[in-house]
Amino acid sequence: MIEDITGKKEVKAIEVFKHAIKYFRDLMLSTIDKKGLCVKENNIRWVLTVPAIWSDPAKQFMTEAAGLVSMDLRHLHINAS
């Protein structure tokens, strides 16, 4: 759980990451559309970069968060750097 700055409200961490991933996914798809590039989402390879020191469960957490955004996980790569 992640607390807000007041410490009064909590939200699940996966919800925070889900919304962040969704924001950037939607922004990218919107930009592609505005530029008239005619790229279909199934032709995009999505890459989530995470710190190299993250454990395998933490990387799995990011994969699960991306799955909640309705991303095709076959087109998702987790890059540890």
mmCIF file of the N, C-alpha and C atoms, coordinates in Angstrom:
data_MODEL
# 
_entry.id   MODEL 
# 
loop_
_atom_site.group_PDB 
_atom_site.id 
_atom_site.type_symbol 
_atom_site.label_atom_id 
_atom_site.label_alt_id 
_atom_site.label_comp_id 
_atom_site.label_asym_id 
_atom_site.label_entity_id 
_atom_site.label_seq_id 
_atom_site.pdbx_PDB_ins_code 
_atom_site.Cartn_x 
_atom_site.Cartn_y 
_atom_site.Cartn_z 
_atom_site.occupancy 
_atom_site.B_iso_or_equiv 
_atom_site.pdbx_formal_charge 
_atom_site.auth_seq_id 
_atom_site.auth_comp_id 
_atom_site.auth_asym_id 
_atom_site.auth_atom_id 
_atom_site.pdbx_PDB_model_num 
ATOM 1   N N  . MET A 1 1  ? 0.841  -1.176  0.000   1.00 0.00 ? 1  MET A N  1 
ATOM 2   C CA . MET A 1 1  ? 0.000  0.000   0.000   1.00 0.00 ? 1  MET A CA 1 
ATOM 3   C C  . MET A 1 1  ? 0.890  1.245   0.000   1.00 0.00 ? 1  MET A C  1 
ATOM 4   N N  . ILE A 1 2  ? 0.403  2.261   -0.691  1.00 0.00 ? 2  ILE A N  1 
ATOM 5   C CA . ILE A 1 2  ? 1.096  3.544   -0.741  1.00 0.00 ? 2  ILE A CA 1 
ATOM 6   C C  . ILE A 1 2  ? 0.184  4.579   -0.100  1.00 0.00 ? 2  ILE A C  1 
ATOM 7   N N  . GLU A 1 3  ? 0.736  5.353   0.834   1.00 0.00 ? 3  GLU A N  1 
ATOM 8   C CA . GLU A 1 3  ? -0.038 6.406   1.492   1.00 0.00 ? 3  GLU A CA 1 
ATOM 9   C C  . GLU A 1 3  ? 0.080  7.701   0.723   1.00 0.00 ? 3  GLU A C  1 
ATOM 10  N N  . ASP A 1 4  ? -0.981 8.534   0.801   1.00 0.00 ? 4  ASP A N  1 
ATOM 11  C CA . ASP A 1 4  ? -0.882 9.865   0.227   1.00 0.00 ? 4  ASP A CA 1 
ATOM 12  C C  . ASP A 1 4  ? -0.072 10.744  1.180   1.00 0.00 ? 4  ASP A C  1 
ATOM 13  N N  . ILE A 1 5  ? 0.185  11.966  0.786   1.00 0.00 ? 5  ILE A N  1 
ATOM 14  C CA . ILE A 1 5  ? 1.044  12.856  1.557   1.00 0.00 ? 5  ILE A CA 1 
ATOM 15  C C  . ILE A 1 5  ? 0.478  13.164  2.941   1.00 0.00 ? 5  ILE A C  1 
ATOM 16  N N  . THR A 1 6  ? -0.839 13.101  3.088   1.00 0.00 ? 6  THR A N  1 
ATOM 17  C CA . THR A 1 6  ? -1.458 13.379  4.385   1.00 0.00 ? 6  THR A CA 1 
ATOM 18  C C  . THR A 1 6  ? -1.410 12.174  5.304   1.00 0.00 ? 6  THR A C  1 
ATOM 19  N N  . GLY A 1 7  ? -1.172 10.995  4.730   1.00 0.00 ? 7  GLY A N  1 
ATOM 20  C CA . GLY A 1 7  ? -1.152 9.775   5.511   1.00 0.00 ? 7  GLY A CA 1 
ATOM 21  C C  . GLY A 1 7  ? -2.537 9.255   5.840   1.00 0.00 ? 7  GLY A C  1 
ATOM 22  N N  . LYS A 1 8  ? -3.552 9.858   5.250   1.00 0.00 ? 8  LYS A N  1 
ATOM 23  C CA . LYS A 1 8  ? -4.933 9.476   5.549   1.00 0.00 ? 8  LYS A CA 1 
ATOM 24  C C  . LYS A 1 8  ? -5.508 8.465   4.566   1.00 0.00 ? 8  LYS A C  1 
ATOM 25  N N  . LYS A 1 9  ? -4.985 8.450   3.348   1.00 0.00 ? 9  LYS A N  1 
ATOM 26  C CA . LYS A 1 9  ? -5.520 7.548   2.328   1.00 0.00 ? 9  LYS A CA 1 
ATOM 27  C C  . LYS A 1 9  ? -4.420 6.621   1.846   1.00 0.00 ? 9  LYS A C  1 
ATOM 28  N N  . GLU A 1 10 ? -4.829 5.406   1.518   1.00 0.00 ? 10 GLU A N  1 
ATOM 29  C CA . GLU A 1 10 ? -3.898 4.422   0.977   1.00 0.00 ? 10 GLU A CA 1 
ATOM 30  C C  . GLU A 1 10 ? -4.459 3.853   -0.318  1.00 0.00 ? 10 GLU A C  1 
ATOM 31  N N  . VAL A 1 11 ? -3.561 3.489   -1.188  1.00 0.00 ? 11 VAL A N  1 
ATOM 32  C CA . VAL A 1 11 ? -3.958 2.844   -2.434  1.00 0.00 ? 11 VAL A CA 1 
ATOM 33  C C  . VAL A 1 11 ? -2.940 1.738   -2.717  1.00 0.00 ? 11 VAL A C  1 
ATOM 34  N N  . LYS A 1 12 ? -3.399 0.703   -3.376  1.00 0.00 ? 12 LYS A N  1 
ATOM 35  C CA . LYS A 1 12 ? -2.496 -0.400  -3.714  1.00 0.00 ? 12 LYS A CA 1 
ATOM 36  C C  . LYS A 1 12 ? -1.447 0.088   -4.709  1.00 0.00 ? 12 LYS A C  1 
ATOM 37  N N  . ALA A 1 13 ? -0.213 -0.342  -4.496  1.00 0.00 ? 13 ALA A N  1 
ATOM 38  C CA . ALA A 1 13 ? 0.888  0.066   -5.366  1.00 0.00 ? 13 ALA A CA 1 
ATOM 39  C C  . ALA A 1 13 ? 0.627  -0.344  -6.812  1.00 0.00 ? 13 ALA A C  1 
ATOM 40  N N  . ILE A 1 14 ? 0.026  -1.512  -7.018  1.00 0.00 ? 14 ILE A N  1 
ATOM 41  C CA . ILE A 1 14 ? -0.215 -1.981  -8.390  1.00 0.00 ? 14 ILE A CA 1 
ATOM 42  C C  . ILE A 1 14 ? -1.159 -1.032  -9.130  1.00 0.00 ? 14 ILE A C  1 
ATOM 43  N N  . GLU A 1 15 ? -2.082 -0.401  -8.403  1.00 0.00 ? 15 GLU A N  1 
ATOM 44  C CA . GLU A 1 15 ? -2.990 0.571   -9.022  1.00 0.00 ? 15 GLU A CA 1 
ATOM 45  C C  . GLU A 1 15 ? -2.225 1.807   -9.490  1.00 0.00 ? 15 GLU A C  1 
ATOM 46  N N  . VAL A 1 16 ? -1.271 2.256   -8.683  1.00 0.00 ? 16 VAL A N  1 
ATOM 47  C CA . VAL A 1 16 ? -0.462 3.425   -9.046  1.00 0.00 ? 16 VAL A CA 1 
ATOM 48  C C  . VAL A 1 16 ? 0.343  3.127   -10.307 1.00 0.00 ? 16 VAL A C  1 
ATOM 49  N N  . PHE A 1 17 ? 1.019  1.983   -10.319 1.00 0.00 ? 17 PHE A N  1 
ATOM 50  C CA . PHE A 1 17 ? 1.831  1.622   -11.481 1.00 0.00 ? 17 PHE A CA 1 
ATOM 51  C C  . PHE A 1 17 ? 0.960  1.369   -12.707 1.00 0.00 ? 17 PHE A C  1 
ATOM 52  N N  . LYS A 1 18 ? -0.192 0.771   -12.518 1.00 0.00 ? 18 LYS A N  1 
ATOM 53  C CA . LYS A 1 18 ? -1.113 0.527   -13.634 1.00 0.00 ? 18 LYS A CA 1 
ATOM 54  C C  . LYS A 1 18 ? -1.489 1.850   -14.302 1.00 0.00 ? 18 LYS A C  1 
ATOM 55  N N  . HIS A 1 19 ? -1.840 2.842   -13.497 1.00 0.00 ? 19 HIS A N  1 
ATOM 56  C CA . HIS A 1 19 ? -2.249 4.130   -14.057 1.00 0.00 ? 19 HIS A CA 1 
ATOM 57  C C  . HIS A 1 19 ? -1.082 4.851   -14.729 1.00 0.00 ? 19 HIS A C  1 
ATOM 58  N N  . ALA A 1 20 ? 0.117  4.724   -14.175 1.00 0.00 ? 20 ALA A N  1 
ATOM 59  C CA . ALA A 1 20 ? 1.288  5.342   -14.795 1.00 0.00 ? 20 ALA A CA 1 
ATOM 60  C C  . ALA A 1 20 ? 1.583  4.702   -16.151 1.00 0.00 ? 20 ALA A C  1 
ATOM 61  N N  . ILE A 1 21 ? 1.550  3.376   -16.207 1.00 0.00 ? 21 ILE A N  1 
ATOM 62  C CA . ILE A 1 21 ? 1.790  2.671   -17.469 1.00 0.00 ? 21 ILE A CA 1 
ATOM 63  C C  . ILE A 1 21 ? 0.709  3.019   -18.483 1.00 0.00 ? 21 ILE A C  1 
ATOM 64  N N  . LYS A 1 22 ? -0.540 3.049   -18.033 1.00 0.00 ? 22 LYS A N  1 
ATOM 65  C CA . LYS A 1 22 ? -1.651 3.391   -18.933 1.00 0.00 ? 22 LYS A CA 1 
ATOM 66  C C  . LYS A 1 22 ? -1.486 4.800   -19.494 1.00 0.00 ? 22 LYS A C  1 
ATOM 67  N N  . TYR A 1 23 ? -1.066 5.738   -18.656 1.00 0.00 ? 23 TYR A N  1 
ATOM 68  C CA . TYR A 1 23 ? -0.883 7.119   -19.112 1.00 0.00 ? 23 TYR A CA 1 
ATOM 69  C C  . TYR A 1 23 ? 0.128  7.175   -20.256 1.00 0.00 ? 23 TYR A C  1 
ATOM 70  N N  . PHE A 1 24 ? 1.296  6.554   -20.055 1.00 0.00 ? 24 PHE A N  1 
ATOM 71  C CA . PHE A 1 24 ? 2.330  6.608   -21.093 1.00 0.00 ? 24 PHE A CA 1 
ATOM 72  C C  . PHE A 1 24 ? 1.938  5.818   -22.333 1.00 0.00 ? 24 PHE A C  1 
ATOM 73  N N  . ARG A 1 25 ? 1.238  4.702   -22.163 1.00 0.00 ? 25 ARG A N  1 
ATOM 74  C CA . ARG A 1 25 ? 0.751  3.931   -23.316 1.00 0.00 ? 25 ARG A CA 1 
ATOM 75  C C  . ARG A 1 25 ? -0.223 4.767   -24.130 1.00 0.00 ? 25 ARG A C  1 
ATOM 76  N N  . ASP A 1 26 ? -1.209 5.374   -23.441 1.00 0.00 ? 26 ASP A N  1 
ATOM 77  C CA . ASP A 1 26 ? -2.200 6.194   -24.136 1.00 0.00 ? 26 ASP A CA 1 
ATOM 78  C C  . ASP A 1 26 ? -1.568 7.406   -24.806 1.00 0.00 ? 26 ASP A C  1 
ATOM 79  N N  . LEU A 1 27 ? -0.581 8.007   -24.136 1.00 0.00 ? 27 LEU A N  1 
ATOM 80  C CA . LEU A 1 27 ? 0.113  9.162   -24.717 1.00 0.00 ? 27 LEU A CA 1 
ATOM 81  C C  . LEU A 1 27 ? 0.834  8.756   -26.005 1.00 0.00 ? 27 LEU A C  1 
ATOM 82  N N  . MET A 1 28 ? 1.487  7.618   -25.975 1.00 0.00 ? 28 MET A N  1 
ATOM 83  C CA . MET A 1 28 ? 2.202  7.143   -27.167 1.00 0.00 ? 28 MET A CA 1 
ATOM 84  C C  . MET A 1 28 ? 1.235  6.837   -28.308 1.00 0.00 ? 28 MET A C  1 
ATOM 85  N N  . LEU A 1 29 ? 0.149  6.146   -27.999 1.00 0.00 ? 29 LEU A N  1 
ATOM 86  C CA . LEU A 1 29 ? -0.825 5.818   -29.039 1.00 0.00 ? 29 LEU A CA 1 
ATOM 87  C C  . LEU A 1 29 ? -1.478 7.078   -29.600 1.00 0.00 ? 29 LEU A C  1 
ATOM 88  N N  . SER A 1 30 ? -1.732 8.055   -28.749 1.00 0.00 ? 30 SER A N  1 
ATOM 89  C CA . SER A 1 30 ? -2.308 9.322   -29.193 1.00 0.00 ? 30 SER A CA 1 
ATOM 90  C C  . SER A 1 30 ? -1.339 10.074  -30.110 1.00 0.00 ? 30 SER A C  1 
ATOM 91  N N  . THR A 1 31 ? -0.070 10.070  -29.738 1.00 0.00 ? 31 THR A N  1 
ATOM 92  C CA . THR A 1 31 ? 0.942  10.746  -30.555 1.00 0.00 ? 31 THR A CA 1 
ATOM 93  C C  . THR A 1 31 ? 1.065  10.088  -31.923 1.00 0.00 ? 31 THR A C  1 
ATOM 94  N N  . ILE A 1 32 ? 1.055  8.772   -31.943 1.00 0.00 ? 32 ILE A N  1 
ATOM 95  C CA . ILE A 1 32 ? 1.113  8.037   -33.217 1.00 0.00 ? 32 ILE A CA 1 
ATOM 96  C C  . ILE A 1 32 ? -0.078 8.410   -34.085 1.00 0.00 ? 32 ILE A C  1 
ATOM 97  N N  . ASP A 1 33 ? -1.253 8.465   -33.472 1.00 0.00 ? 33 ASP A N  1 
ATOM 98  C CA . ASP A 1 33 ? -2.473 8.805   -34.202 1.00 0.00 ? 33 ASP A CA 1 
ATOM 99  C C  . ASP A 1 33 ? -2.426 10.242  -34.737 1.00 0.00 ? 33 ASP A C  1 
ATOM 100 N N  . LYS A 1 34 ? -2.008 11.181  -33.899 1.00 0.00 ? 34 LYS A N  1 
ATOM 101 C CA . LYS A 1 34 ? -1.945 12.598  -34.308 1.00 0.00 ? 34 LYS A CA 1 
ATOM 102 C C  . LYS A 1 34 ? -0.969 12.823  -35.450 1.00 0.00 ? 34 LYS A C  1 
ATOM 103 N N  . LYS A 1 35 ? 0.105  12.049  -35.460 1.00 0.00 ? 35 LYS A N  1 
ATOM 104 C CA . LYS A 1 35 ? 1.103  12.187  -36.523 1.00 0.00 ? 35 LYS A CA 1 
ATOM 105 C C  . LYS A 1 35 ? 0.700  11.451  -37.790 1.00 0.00 ? 35 LYS A C  1 
ATOM 106 N N  . GLY A 1 36 ? -0.394 10.702  -37.722 1.00 0.00 ? 36 GLY A N  1 
ATOM 107 C CA . GLY A 1 36 ? -0.876 9.976   -38.894 1.00 0.00 ? 36 GLY A CA 1 
ATOM 108 C C  . GLY A 1 36 ? 0.052  8.861   -39.329 1.00 0.00 ? 36 GLY A C  1 
ATOM 109 N N  . LEU A 1 37 ? 0.676  8.193   -38.381 1.00 0.00 ? 37 LEU A N  1 
ATOM 110 C CA . LEU A 1 37 ? 1.668  7.174   -38.712 1.00 0.00 ? 37 LEU A CA 1 
ATOM 111 C C  . LEU A 1 37 ? 1.068  5.811   -39.052 1.00 0.00 ? 37 LEU A C  1 
ATOM 112 N N  . CYS A 1 38 ? -0.198 5.611   -38.758 1.00 0.00 ? 38 CYS A N  1 
ATOM 113 C CA . CYS A 1 38 ? -0.888 4.359   -39.095 1.00 0.00 ? 38 CYS A CA 1 
ATOM 114 C C  . CYS A 1 38 ? -0.164 3.121   -38.567 1.00 0.00 ? 38 CYS A C  1 
ATOM 115 N N  . VAL A 1 39 ? 0.324  3.204   -37.343 1.00 0.00 ? 39 VAL A N  1 
ATOM 116 C CA . VAL A 1 39 ? 0.973  2.061   -36.699 1.00 0.00 ? 39 VAL A CA 1 
ATOM 117 C C  . VAL A 1 39 ? -0.063 1.402   -35.801 1.00 0.00 ? 39 VAL A C  1 
ATOM 118 N N  . LYS A 1 40 ? -0.260 0.111   -35.981 1.00 0.00 ? 40 LYS A N  1 
ATOM 119 C CA . LYS A 1 40 ? -1.197 -0.622  -35.144 1.00 0.00 ? 40 LYS A CA 1 
ATOM 120 C C  . LYS A 1 40 ? -0.497 -1.041  -33.853 1.00 0.00 ? 40 LYS A C  1 
ATOM 121 N N  . GLU A 1 41 ? -1.278 -1.073  -32.776 1.00 0.00 ? 41 GLU A N  1 
ATOM 122 C CA . GLU A 1 41 ? -0.683 -1.396  -31.482 1.00 0.00 ? 41 GLU A CA 1 
ATOM 123 C C  . GLU A 1 41 ? -0.032 -2.766  -31.463 1.00 0.00 ? 41 GLU A C  1 
ATOM 124 N N  . ASN A 1 42 ? -0.581 -3.714  -32.220 1.00 0.00 ? 42 ASN A N  1 
ATOM 125 C CA . ASN A 1 42 ? 0.025  -5.050  -32.211 1.00 0.00 ? 42 ASN A CA 1 
ATOM 126 C C  . ASN A 1 42 ? 1.373  -5.082  -32.933 1.00 0.00 ? 42 ASN A C  1 
ATOM 127 N N  . ASN A 1 43 ? 1.777  -3.973  -33.551 1.00 0.00 ? 43 ASN A N  1 
ATOM 128 C CA . ASN A 1 43 ? 3.094  -3.867  -34.178 1.00 0.00 ? 43 ASN A CA 1 
ATOM 129 C C  . ASN A 1 43 ? 4.094  -3.123  -33.299 1.00 0.00 ? 43 ASN A C  1 
ATOM 130 N N  . ILE A 1 44 ? 3.680  -2.774  -32.086 1.00 0.00 ? 44 ILE A N  1 
ATOM 131 C CA . ILE A 1 44 ? 4.547  -2.043  -31.164 1.00 0.00 ? 44 ILE A CA 1 
ATOM 132 C C  . ILE A 1 44 ? 5.135  -3.017  -30.156 1.00 0.00 ? 44 ILE A C  1 
ATOM 133 N N  . ARG A 1 45 ? 6.419  -2.892  -29.930 1.00 0.00 ? 45 ARG A N  1 
ATOM 134 C CA . ARG A 1 45 ? 7.076  -3.654  -28.854 1.00 0.00 ? 45 ARG A CA 1 
ATOM 135 C C  . ARG A 1 45 ? 7.268  -2.686  -27.689 1.00 0.00 ? 45 ARG A C  1 
ATOM 136 N N  . TRP A 1 46 ? 6.568  -2.963  -26.604 1.00 0.00 ? 46 TRP A N  1 
ATOM 137 C CA . TRP A 1 46 ? 6.622  -2.110  -25.421 1.00 0.00 ? 46 TRP A CA 1 
ATOM 138 C C  . TRP A 1 46 ? 7.784  -2.550  -24.536 1.00 0.00 ? 46 TRP A C  1 
ATOM 139 N N  . VAL A 1 47 ? 8.521  -1.578  -24.012 1.00 0.00 ? 47 VAL A N  1 
ATOM 140 C CA . VAL A 1 47 ? 9.649  -1.872  -23.128 1.00 0.00 ? 47 VAL A CA 1 
ATOM 141 C C  . VAL A 1 47 ? 9.481  -1.087  -21.836 1.00 0.00 ? 47 VAL A C  1 
ATOM 142 N N  . LEU A 1 48 ? 9.461  -1.805  -20.727 1.00 0.00 ? 48 LEU A N  1 
ATOM 143 C CA . LEU A 1 48 ? 9.452  -1.186  -19.402 1.00 0.00 ? 48 LEU A CA 1 
ATOM 144 C C  . LEU A 1 48 ? 10.848 -1.367  -18.820 1.00 0.00 ? 48 LEU A C  1 
ATOM 145 N N  . THR A 1 49 ? 11.509 -0.279  -18.527 1.00 0.00 ? 49 THR A N  1 
ATOM 146 C CA . THR A 1 49 ? 12.844 -0.346  -17.955 1.00 0.00 ? 49 THR A CA 1 
ATOM 147 C C  . THR A 1 49 ? 12.740 -0.233  -16.442 1.00 0.00 ? 49 THR A C  1 
ATOM 148 N N  . VAL A 1 50 ? 13.372 -1.166  -15.756 1.00 0.00 ? 50 VAL A N  1 
ATOM 149 C CA . VAL A 1 50 ? 13.378 -1.183  -14.294 1.00 0.00 ? 50 VAL A CA 1 
ATOM 150 C C  . VAL A 1 50 ? 14.836 -1.233  -13.828 1.00 0.00 ? 50 VAL A C  1 
ATOM 151 N N  . PRO A 1 51 ? 15.090 -0.811  -12.591 1.00 0.00 ? 51 PRO A N  1 
ATOM 152 C CA . PRO A 1 51 ? 16.469 -0.892  -12.074 1.00 0.00 ? 51 PRO A CA 1 
ATOM 153 C C  . PRO A 1 51 ? 16.983 -2.329  -12.057 1.00 0.00 ? 51 PRO A C  1 
ATOM 154 N N  . ALA A 1 52 ? 18.247 -2.502  -12.392 1.00 0.00 ? 52 ALA A N  1 
ATOM 155 C CA . ALA A 1 52 ? 18.846 -3.835  -12.460 1.00 0.00 ? 52 ALA A CA 1 
ATOM 156 C C  . ALA A 1 52 ? 18.829 -4.541  -11.108 1.00 0.00 ? 52 ALA A C  1 
ATOM 157 N N  . ILE A 1 53 ? 18.782 -3.800  -10.027 1.00 0.00 ? 53 ILE A N  1 
ATOM 158 C CA . ILE A 1 53 ? 18.817 -4.420  -8.708  1.00 0.00 ? 53 ILE A CA 1 
ATOM 159 C C  . ILE A 1 53 ? 17.457 -4.968  -8.276  1.00 0.00 ? 53 ILE A C  1 
ATOM 160 N N  . TRP A 1 54 ? 16.420 -4.698  -9.075  1.00 0.00 ? 54 TRP A N  1 
ATOM 161 C CA . TRP A 1 54 ? 15.087 -5.213  -8.726  1.00 0.00 ? 54 TRP A CA 1 
ATOM 162 C C  . TRP A 1 54 ? 15.084 -6.728  -8.800  1.00 0.00 ? 54 TRP A C  1 
ATOM 163 N N  . SER A 1 55 ? 14.360 -7.328  -7.891  1.00 0.00 ? 55 SER A N  1 
ATOM 164 C CA . SER A 1 55 ? 14.228 -8.788  -7.841  1.00 0.00 ? 55 SER A CA 1 
ATOM 165 C C  . SER A 1 55 ? 13.275 -9.269  -8.941  1.00 0.00 ? 55 SER A C  1 
ATOM 166 N N  . ASP A 1 56 ? 13.291 -10.569 -9.172  1.00 0.00 ? 56 ASP A N  1 
ATOM 167 C CA . ASP A 1 56 ? 12.357 -11.151 -10.143 1.00 0.00 ? 56 ASP A CA 1 
ATOM 168 C C  . ASP A 1 56 ? 10.895 -10.905 -9.751  1.00 0.00 ? 56 ASP A C  1 
ATOM 169 N N  . PRO A 1 57 ? 10.538 -11.016 -8.460  1.00 0.00 ? 57 PRO A N  1 
ATOM 170 C CA . PRO A 1 57 ? 9.151  -10.698 -8.093  1.00 0.00 ? 57 PRO A CA 1 
ATOM 171 C C  . PRO A 1 57 ? 8.770  -9.247  -8.391  1.00 0.00 ? 57 PRO A C  1 
ATOM 172 N N  . ALA A 1 58 ? 9.710  -8.316  -8.246  1.00 0.00 ? 58 ALA A N  1 
ATOM 173 C CA . ALA A 1 58 ? 9.422  -6.914  -8.556  1.00 0.00 ? 58 ALA A CA 1 
ATOM 174 C C  . ALA A 1 58 ? 9.193  -6.742  -10.059 1.00 0.00 ? 58 ALA A C  1 
ATOM 175 N N  . LYS A 1 59 ? 9.972  -7.447  -10.857 1.00 0.00 ? 59 LYS A N  1 
ATOM 176 C CA . LYS A 1 59 ? 9.791  -7.390  -12.312 1.00 0.00 ? 59 LYS A CA 1 
ATOM 177 C C  . LYS A 1 59 ? 8.450  -8.012  -12.699 1.00 0.00 ? 59 LYS A C  1 
ATOM 178 N N  . GLN A 1 60 ? 8.078  -9.091  -12.009 1.00 0.00 ? 60 GLN A N  1 
ATOM 179 C CA . GLN A 1 60 ? 6.784  -9.726  -12.257 1.00 0.00 ? 60 GLN A CA 1 
ATOM 180 C C  . GLN A 1 60 ? 5.652  -8.774  -11.895 1.00 0.00 ? 60 GLN A C  1 
ATOM 181 N N  . PHE A 1 61 ? 5.837  -8.011  -10.826 1.00 0.00 ? 61 PHE A N  1 
ATOM 182 C CA . PHE A 1 61 ? 4.858  -7.010  -10.402 1.00 0.00 ? 61 PHE A CA 1 
ATOM 183 C C  . PHE A 1 61 ? 4.607  -6.009  -11.536 1.00 0.00 ? 61 PHE A C  1 
ATOM 184 N N  . MET A 1 62 ? 5.667  -5.542  -12.181 1.00 0.00 ? 62 MET A N  1 
ATOM 185 C CA . MET A 1 62 ? 5.527  -4.591  -13.289 1.00 0.00 ? 62 MET A CA 1 
ATOM 186 C C  . MET A 1 62 ? 4.809  -5.250  -14.467 1.00 0.00 ? 62 MET A C  1 
ATOM 187 N N  . THR A 1 63 ? 5.099  -6.506  -14.730 1.00 0.00 ? 63 THR A N  1 
ATOM 188 C CA . THR A 1 63 ? 4.420  -7.234  -15.806 1.00 0.00 ? 63 THR A CA 1 
ATOM 189 C C  . THR A 1 63 ? 2.928  -7.338  -15.511 1.00 0.00 ? 63 THR A C  1 
ATOM 190 N N  . GLU A 1 64 ? 2.599  -7.632  -14.266 1.00 0.00 ? 64 GLU A N  1 
ATOM 191 C CA . GLU A 1 64 ? 1.192  -7.731  -13.878 1.00 0.00 ? 64 GLU A CA 1 
ATOM 192 C C  . GLU A 1 64 ? 0.494  -6.373  -13.988 1.00 0.00 ? 64 GLU A C  1 
ATOM 193 N N  . ALA A 1 65 ? 1.173  -5.311  -13.606 1.00 0.00 ? 65 ALA A N  1 
ATOM 194 C CA . ALA A 1 65 ? 0.591  -3.970  -13.726 1.00 0.00 ? 65 ALA A CA 1 
ATOM 195 C C  . ALA A 1 65 ? 0.322  -3.645  -15.192 1.00 0.00 ? 65 ALA A C  1 
ATOM 196 N N  . ALA A 1 66 ? 1.249  -3.996  -16.072 1.00 0.00 ? 66 ALA A N  1 
ATOM 197 C CA . ALA A 1 66 ? 1.050  -3.763  -17.504 1.00 0.00 ? 66 ALA A CA 1 
ATOM 198 C C  . ALA A 1 66 ? -0.117 -4.587  -18.022 1.00 0.00 ? 66 ALA A C  1 
ATOM 199 N N  . GLY A 1 67 ? -0.271 -5.803  -17.516 1.00 0.00 ? 67 GLY A N  1 
ATOM 200 C CA . GLY A 1 67 ? -1.383 -6.656  -17.933 1.00 0.00 ? 67 GLY A CA 1 
ATOM 201 C C  . GLY A 1 67 ? -2.731 -6.061  -17.561 1.00 0.00 ? 67 GLY A C  1 
ATOM 202 N N  . LEU A 1 68 ? -2.784 -5.313  -16.473 1.00 0.00 ? 68 LEU A N  1 
ATOM 203 C CA . LEU A 1 68 ? -4.028 -4.666  -16.059 1.00 0.00 ? 68 LEU A CA 1 
ATOM 204 C C  . LEU A 1 68 ? -4.430 -3.522  -16.991 1.00 0.00 ? 68 LEU A C  1 
ATOM 205 N N  . VAL A 1 69 ? -3.481 -3.065  -17.803 1.00 0.00 ? 69 VAL A N  1 
ATOM 206 C CA . VAL A 1 69 ? -3.736 -1.982  -18.758 1.00 0.00 ? 69 VAL A CA 1 
ATOM 207 C C  . VAL A 1 69 ? -4.228 -2.544  -20.082 1.00 0.00 ? 69 VAL A C  1 
ATOM 208 N N  . SER A 1 70 ? -4.409 -3.836  -20.153 1.00 0.00 ? 70 SER A N  1 
ATOM 209 C CA . SER A 1 70 ? -4.832 -4.521  -21.376 1.00 0.00 ? 70 SER A CA 1 
ATOM 210 C C  . SER A 1 70 ? -3.753 -4.475  -22.447 1.00 0.00 ? 70 SER A C  1 
ATOM 211 N N  . MET A 1 71 ? -2.501 -4.450  -22.023 1.00 0.00 ? 71 MET A N  1 
ATOM 212 C CA . MET A 1 71 ? -1.407 -4.542  -22.987 1.00 0.00 ? 71 MET A CA 1 
ATOM 213 C C  . MET A 1 71 ? -1.232 -6.010  -23.352 1.00 0.00 ? 71 MET A C  1 
ATOM 214 N N  . ASP A 1 72 ? -0.901 -6.267  -24.593 1.00 0.00 ? 72 ASP A N  1 
ATOM 215 C CA . ASP A 1 72 ? -0.603 -7.627  -25.018 1.00 0.00 ? 72 ASP A CA 1 
ATOM 216 C C  . ASP A 1 72 ? 0.781  -7.967  -24.478 1.00 0.00 ? 72 ASP A C  1 
ATOM 217 N N  . LEU A 1 73 ? 0.834  -8.817  -23.482 1.00 0.00 ? 73 LEU A N  1 
ATOM 218 C CA . LEU A 1 73 ? 2.096  -9.105  -22.816 1.00 0.00 ? 73 LEU A CA 1 
ATOM 219 C C  . LEU A 1 73 ? 3.097  -9.816  -23.710 1.00 0.00 ? 73 LEU A C  1 
ATOM 220 N N  . ARG A 1 74 ? 2.630  -10.331 -24.845 1.00 0.00 ? 74 ARG A N  1 
ATOM 221 C CA . ARG A 1 74 ? 3.579  -10.916 -25.818 1.00 0.00 ? 74 ARG A CA 1 
ATOM 222 C C  . ARG A 1 74 ? 4.421  -9.830  -26.457 1.00 0.00 ? 74 ARG A C  1 
ATOM 223 N N  . HIS A 1 75 ? 3.950  -8.578  -26.387 1.00 0.00 ? 75 HIS A N  1 
ATOM 224 C CA . HIS A 1 75 ? 4.677  -7.446  -26.973 1.00 0.00 ? 75 HIS A CA 1 
ATOM 225 C C  . HIS A 1 75 ? 5.372  -6.608  -25.908 1.00 0.00 ? 75 HIS A C  1 
ATOM 226 N N  . LEU A 1 76 ? 5.504  -7.158  -24.705 1.00 0.00 ? 76 LEU A N  1 
ATOM 227 C CA . LEU A 1 76 ? 6.104  -6.433  -23.587 1.00 0.00 ? 76 LEU A CA 1 
ATOM 228 C C  . LEU A 1 76 ? 7.444  -7.051  -23.224 1.00 0.00 ? 76 LEU A C  1 
ATOM 229 N N  . HIS A 1 77 ? 8.432  -6.191  -23.048 1.00 0.00 ? 77 HIS A N  1 
ATOM 230 C CA . HIS A 1 77 ? 9.755  -6.626  -22.611 1.00 0.00 ? 77 HIS A CA 1 
ATOM 231 C C  . HIS A 1 77 ? 10.130 -5.815  -21.371 1.00 0.00 ? 77 HIS A C  1 
ATOM 232 N N  . ILE A 1 78 ? 10.553 -6.500  -20.315 1.00 0.00 ? 78 ILE A N  1 
ATOM 233 C CA . ILE A 1 78 ? 11.041 -5.820  -19.121 1.00 0.00 ? 78 ILE A CA 1 
ATOM 234 C C  . ILE A 1 78 ? 12.562 -5.738  -19.246 1.00 0.00 ? 78 ILE A C  1 
ATOM 235 N N  . ASN A 1 79 ? 13.083 -4.523  -19.261 1.00 0.00 ? 79 ASN A N  1 
ATOM 236 C CA . ASN A 1 79 ? 14.507 -4.290  -19.440 1.00 0.00 ? 79 ASN A CA 1 
ATOM 237 C C  . ASN A 1 79 ? 15.091 -3.826  -18.121 1.00 0.00 ? 79 ASN A C  1 
ATOM 238 N N  . ALA A 1 80 ? 16.030 -4.561  -17.578 1.00 0.00 ? 80 ALA A N  1 
ATOM 239 C CA . ALA A 1 80 ? 16.687 -4.160  -16.334 1.00 0.00 ? 80 ALA A CA 1 
ATOM 240 C C  . ALA A 1 80 ? 18.005 -3.473  -16.681 1.00 0.00 ? 80 ALA A C  1 
ATOM 241 N N  . SER A 1 81 ? 18.125 -2.237  -16.235 1.00 0.00 ? 81 SER A N  1 
ATOM 242 C CA . SER A 1 81 ? 19.375 -1.510  -16.518 1.00 0.00 ? 81 SER A CA 1 
ATOM 243 C C  . SER A 1 81 ? 19.894 -0.847  -15.290 1.00 0.00 ? 81 SER A C  1 
# 
